[in-house]
């Protein structure tokens, strides 16, 4: 059975076609090239978290629909057991799991991130809103703008996500929780 990660591009394409929205319109709406968007839709390129959420917003659906194929159903408490989050996407060196994927109308996105030091670090990214990182295991080198911070287990950082930022494992594998809050329009 295919995992959710490999099914996301197909869900995006199918929903775009159902909504009768052209690929060029979506690409323009989320501020990327048509070629990049088509590579997301075909599965040739991994879809960054920020792009996934922009696509979901443009489609008028919760990102969980794109992640799992189902609407989130919980509006009181959503418990995510160890090892049971939904894998969201992968940059080289990063693995992400959504920890609140089944909660309706989320205003933040908590993710567990695993950094593999044997893989190349991802390029810095920007997105609207704010971000919080809490290191669970290992050491994470956080770059925000031109400054670097070495965060060890128990350390945290909160920052303006519109600044270029990236995380990488410093010395060995690392895990951290990131909580992303995109600005509401």
Beta strands, then each sheet from edge to edge (+ up, - down):
strand 1: 86-87
strand 2: 94-98
strand 3: 109-115
strand 4: 130-137
strand 5: 139-144
strand 6: 147-152
strand 7: 156-160
strand 8: 165-169
strand 9: 174-181
sheet 1: 1+ 2- 3+ 9- 4+ 7-
sheet 2: 6+ 5- 8+
end
